[in-house]
Amino acid sequence: MGIYYTPGSLKARLCVDGALRTYQYCEERAIPYSRCGKLIVATNEEEVSRLDVLYDKGLQNKVPGLALVDRKEILEIEPYCTGGLKAIHSPNTGIVDWRRVACSYGDDFRANGGTILTGHEVATIKDVGREIRVDCQDRTRITTKHVITCAGLYSDRVSEKAGGKRSPTIVPFRGEYLELRADKRYLVKGNIYPVPNPKFPFLGVHFTPRMDGSVWVGPNAVLAGAREGYSWSTVNARDMAEMASFRGLWKLAVPNLQYGMKEMAKSAILPLQLADLTRFIPEVKMSDLVRGSAGVRAQAMRDDGTLVDDFEFDESCPGMLHVRNAPSPAATSSLAIADLVTERAAKCFGL
Ligand SMILES: Cc1cc2nc3c(=O)[nH]c(=O)nc-3n(C[C@H](O)[C@H](O)[C@H](O)COP(=O)(O)OP(=O)(O)OC[C@H]3O[C@@H](n4cnc5c(N)ncnc54)[C@H](O)[C@@H]3O)c2cc1C
């Protein structure tokens, strides 16, 4: 709901607006959702002081309904979260099956006269003066006056193909989930999050109930061996070579080597992750967890190793708008991002 983000940033503004509009959209389209709430839980004194700073950010970002809760109140909301000292409660945070939302966006687009082509990998984008030619690997050609790209893990390459800026570069970080066994789902009612480490852009391993009744635990953050590296065994030579020669990644990796190695060890050896979870719910045991699915975050990084924190657009190619960085919470914020993209497109295309 926009608690974490720097006040005044696009992320902060678009997330709060986007979340409220997503609820409204789900109501209008009869897409089931659950406003199950969220606790961000501090388990030691050092985290309590960071929690207070986070709460202040949430208030500045005008996240509705936020409250600081003590140990007793934590237990009223999450009876098994006995490790918490103090927490931020966000009662308006919710969950939805995002596939249903995305499919519904697609239906709306078609109903408004749009055509969606899937499985057409864009190979080149050329401005030939009177039109822009988008050529796909399968030799399909689309000619158009304007192009907007949102290519996630390939947003840098697609933008570069069109003559856009070289930087920022996408670095893929895999997020792996565990799942609670069905007979242990009762341990979690709503979302339970740690207080994030401000040095890293990820929120930390959390408990997430899902619309199908399952409970996901994760995601961790490990450097992936490929942009579409959804498992350890997926390695892509071009992606690896690019990462190895990217100075920015080395600048980030060297000072954070210990953290990175720990994350990799935890990914390979599951019992090492258990301590991160029992801090919140001491009842969780290794035998309650099974490996779940994984996602890959498209993390944009500058040449000096800084992680791009906010949404970023490249308007440097005439007639084109490239979305270069749309990390989490871009799904939650999507309806608000769409307005921003429309505004920017109208301005840079002179419409
Ligand atoms: C583990 C994980 C958990 C997350 N949790 C949340 C969450 O709780 N809330 C939230 O708001 N966000 C979350 N996110 C983030 C969210 O998924 C992204 O911010 C969002 O999907 C970004 O949207 P996008 O359109 O920019 O990119 P994507 O959703 O990645 O879409 C890009 C599309 O471009 C296509 N494409 C790429 N290259 C080409 C090409 N050459 N030709 C044609 N098509 C191409 C791809 O196939 C893809 O369909 C999470 C992400 C991960 C990985």
The ligand as an SDF file (V2000), in Angstrom:
LIG
                    3D

 53 58  0  0  0  0  0  0  0  0999 V2000
    8.8540  -12.6040   -6.9140 C   0  0  0  0  0  0  0  0  0  0  0  0
    8.1250  -11.3470   -7.2790 C   0  0  0  0  0  0  0  0  0  0  0  0
    7.1020  -10.8550   -6.4440 C   0  0  0  0  0  0  0  0  0  0  0  0
    6.4280   -9.6980   -6.7840 C   0  0  0  0  0  0  0  0  0  0  0  0
    5.4240   -9.2510   -5.9540 N   0  0  0  0  0  0  0  0  0  0  0  0
    4.7550   -8.1190   -6.2920 C   0  0  0  0  0  0  0  0  0  0  0  0
    3.6930   -7.6330   -5.4690 C   0  0  0  0  0  0  0  0  0  0  0  0
    3.3390   -8.2250   -4.4460 O   0  0  0  0  0  0  0  0  0  0  0  0
    3.0670   -6.4800   -5.8390 N   0  0  0  0  0  0  0  0  0  0  0  0
    3.4190   -5.8000   -6.9680 C   0  0  0  0  0  0  0  0  0  0  0  0
    2.8240   -4.7700   -7.2470 O   0  0  0  0  0  0  0  0  0  0  0  0
    4.4130   -6.2320   -7.7650 N   0  0  0  0  0  0  0  0  0  0  0  0
    5.0860   -7.3660   -7.4600 C   0  0  0  0  0  0  0  0  0  0  0  0
    6.1010   -7.8150   -8.2540 N   0  0  0  0  0  0  0  0  0  0  0  0
    6.5440   -6.9520   -9.3700 C   0  0  0  0  0  0  0  0  0  0  0  0
    5.6860   -6.9960  -10.6140 C   0  0  0  0  0  0  0  0  0  0  0  0
    5.5520   -8.3330  -11.0320 O   0  0  0  0  0  0  0  0  0  0  0  0
    6.3940   -6.1450  -11.6820 C   0  0  0  0  0  0  0  0  0  0  0  0
    6.6390   -4.8680  -11.1470 O   0  0  0  0  0  0  0  0  0  0  0  0
    5.5470   -5.9940  -12.9380 C   0  0  0  0  0  0  0  0  0  0  0  0
    5.2540   -7.2600  -13.4740 O   0  0  0  0  0  0  0  0  0  0  0  0
    6.2840   -5.1650  -13.9730 C   0  0  0  0  0  0  0  0  0  0  0  0
    5.4670   -5.0360  -15.0940 O   0  0  0  0  0  0  0  0  0  0  0  0
    6.0980   -4.7960  -16.5310 P   0  0  0  0  0  0  0  0  0  0  0  0
    4.9550   -4.6990  -17.4750 O   0  0  0  0  0  0  0  0  0  0  0  0
    7.0690   -3.6690  -16.4810 O   0  0  0  0  0  0  0  0  0  0  0  0
    6.9660   -6.1030  -16.8280 O   0  0  0  0  0  0  0  0  0  0  0  0
    6.5140   -7.6090  -17.0110 P   0  0  0  0  0  0  0  0  0  0  0  0
    5.3230   -7.9400  -16.2040 O   0  0  0  0  0  0  0  0  0  0  0  0
    7.7530   -8.4050  -16.8290 O   0  0  0  0  0  0  0  0  0  0  0  0
    6.0560   -7.6870  -18.5420 O   0  0  0  0  0  0  0  0  0  0  0  0
    6.9990   -7.5130  -19.5860 C   0  0  0  0  0  0  0  0  0  0  0  0
    6.4750   -8.2190  -20.8170 C   0  0  0  0  0  0  0  0  0  0  0  0
    7.2970   -7.8760  -21.9320 O   0  0  0  0  0  0  0  0  0  0  0  0
    7.4960   -9.0470  -22.7090 C   0  0  0  0  0  0  0  0  0  0  0  0
    8.7440   -8.8960  -23.4880 N   0  0  0  0  0  0  0  0  0  0  0  0
   10.0100   -8.7950  -23.0340 C   0  0  0  0  0  0  0  0  0  0  0  0
   10.8700   -8.6780  -24.0700 N   0  0  0  0  0  0  0  0  0  0  0  0
   10.1390   -8.7100  -25.1950 C   0  0  0  0  0  0  0  0  0  0  0  0
   10.4600   -8.6340  -26.6050 C   0  0  0  0  0  0  0  0  0  0  0  0
   11.7180   -8.5150  -27.0630 N   0  0  0  0  0  0  0  0  0  0  0  0
    9.4340   -8.7150  -27.4950 N   0  0  0  0  0  0  0  0  0  0  0  0
    8.1380   -8.8300  -27.0750 C   0  0  0  0  0  0  0  0  0  0  0  0
    7.7740   -8.9010  -25.7520 N   0  0  0  0  0  0  0  0  0  0  0  0
    8.7700   -8.8310  -24.8390 C   0  0  0  0  0  0  0  0  0  0  0  0
    7.5780  -10.1740  -21.6860 C   0  0  0  0  0  0  0  0  0  0  0  0
    7.3010  -11.4150  -22.3060 O   0  0  0  0  0  0  0  0  0  0  0  0
    6.5040   -9.7580  -20.7000 C   0  0  0  0  0  0  0  0  0  0  0  0
    5.2500  -10.2620  -21.0770 O   0  0  0  0  0  0  0  0  0  0  0  0
    6.7840   -8.9820   -7.9660 C   0  0  0  0  0  0  0  0  0  0  0  0
    7.7890   -9.4870   -8.8050 C   0  0  0  0  0  0  0  0  0  0  0  0
    8.4480  -10.6490   -8.4720 C   0  0  0  0  0  0  0  0  0  0  0  0
    9.5040  -11.1760   -9.3970 C   0  0  0  0  0  0  0  0  0  0  0  0
  1  2  1  0
  2  3  1  0
  2 52  2  0
  3  4  2  0
  4  5  1  0
  4 50  1  0
  5  6  2  0
  6  7  1  0
  6 13  1  0
  7  8  2  0
  7  9  1  0
  9 10  1  0
 10 11  2  0
 10 12  1  0
 12 13  2  0
 13 14  1  0
 14 15  1  0
 14 50  1  0
 15 16  1  0
 16 17  1  0
 16 18  1  0
 18 19  1  0
 18 20  1  0
 20 21  1  0
 20 22  1  0
 22 23  1  0
 23 24  1  0
 24 25  2  0
 24 26  1  0
 24 27  1  0
 27 28  1  0
 28 29  2  0
 28 30  1  0
 28 31  1  0
 31 32  1  0
 32 33  1  0
 33 34  1  0
 33 48  1  0
 34 35  1  0
 35 36  1  0
 35 46  1  0
 36 37  1  0
 36 45  1  0
 37 38  2  0
 38 39  1  0
 39 40  1  0
 39 45  2  0
 40 41  1  0
 40 42  2  0
 42 43  1  0
 43 44  2  0
 44 45  1  0
 46 47  1  0
 46 48  1  0
 48 49  1  0
 50 51  2  0
 51 52  1  0
 52 53  1  0
M  END
$$$$
